[in-house]
Amino acid sequence: MRPETCPWAGFFDPDVQLVRWAHGFWSAGLHHAWGDEPESWLVEAVAFYHRALEAAAQAAREKPQGPGPGGITVEEKPGGGLKIRG
């Protein structure tokens, strides 16, 4: 089944942007982002986002590197940025 909207559109949702911004304080201490009484949905969302990033990083570390079946290749785009395949 084809998605009805662009999967990247979610990144423009204000709540998603808040979660991604707050996650930037993960190392320094999340209290810097949300103070002493954070909303529970934000706490859960940041923790979920962190676990998802860690799982993706672990999966990438376990994949074979380089071209070939199941490998990961990273190419620089002409206009800047990276293209990751694999």
C-alpha positions in Angstrom: 0.0 0.0 0.0 1.3 3.4 -1.0 1.6 6.1 1.8 -0.9 8.9 1.5 1.6 11.5 2.6 5.4 12.0 2.4 7.1 10.1 5.3 9.5 13.1 5.7 6.5 15.5 6.4 6.4 14.3 10.0 9.7 16.1 10.7 7.9 19.4 10.2 5.3 18.7 12.9 5.9 21.1 15.8 5.8 18.3 18.4 8.4 16.2 16.4 10.6 19.3 16.1 10.3 19.8 19.9 11.3 16.2 20.6 14.3 16.4 18.2 15.4 19.7 19.8 15.0 18.4 23.4 17.0 15.3 22.5 19.9 17.6 21.7 20.3 18.0 25.5 20.5 14.3 26.1 24.2 14.4 27.1 24.1 17.7 29.0 21.0 16.9 30.9 17.4 17.1 29.7 16.4 19.4 32.5 18.1 22.2 30.5 15.5 21.6 27.7 12.4 21.2 29.7 12.9 22.5 33.2 11.8 20.9 36.5 8.3 19.8 35.5 8.3 18.4 32.0 5.2 17.2 30.3 5.1 13.4 30.5 4.5 12.9 26.7 7.7 14.9 26.0 9.7 12.7 28.4 8.4 9.5 26.8 8.8 10.8 23.3 12.5 11.9 23.8 13.3 8.5 25.4 11.6 6.7 22.5 13.5 8.8 20.0 16.8 8.1 21.8 16.1 4.3 21.8 15.2 4.4 18.1 18.5 6.3 17.2 20.5 3.8 19.3 18.8 0.8 17.6 19.5 2.3 14.1 23.1 3.0 15.0 23.6 -0.6 16.3 22.0 -2.0 13.1 24.4 0.0 11.0 27.4 -1.1 13.0 26.4 -4.8 12.6 26.0 -4.5 8.8 28.9 -5.4 6.5 30.6 -2.3 5.2 31.4 -1.6 1.5 29.7 -2.6 -1.7 28.2 -6.0 -2.2 25.3 -7.9 -0.9 24.1 -6.4 2.4 26.9 -3.8 2.5 26.6 -0.1 3.2 28.1 2.5 0.9 28.3 6.2 1.7 28.6 8.7 -1.2 29.0 12.4 -1.1 26.2 14.3 -3.1 27.4 16.9 -5.6 25.4 19.7 -3.8 26.5 18.6 -0.4 25.3 16.0 2.0 25.6 12.2 2.0 23.8 9.4 0.2 23.7 6.2 2.3 22.9 2.9 0.5 22.5 -0.5 2.0 
